[in-house]
Amino acid sequence: MELSDRDYVEKLIDALLMDQQVQNVRSRLNELRPYVHSVDDATFGYLLGEITVSCLDQWLINHHRKATVEEMTEMQRIVLEKIPRIKSQIAKTFI
């Protein structure tokens, strides 16, 4: 994976984990109670989905093609490295 692609993934995660951004997601998901039993888990799933979709969209824009399995695996590895930070930020922004 090119450095610019890795940088994009890192910056995207940083942007999505800003306090106000996470609070907004949590607030929207909290409104779905009782259908959402765990706002923390729903927020985690939402953020992972947002990161994944945004990365793949950006890949299409930058490279004018779909990511290969190897490229997608590398993106996933970067995201997996960030899971402790994602979970920590979710817990920090408890509403």
Secondary structure, DSSP 4 states (H G I P E B T S, - for coil): --HHHHHHHHHHHHHHTSHHHHHHHHHHHHTTTTT-S-HHHHHHHHHHHHHHHHHHHHHHHHHSSPPPHHHHHHHHHHHHHHHHHHHHHHHHT--
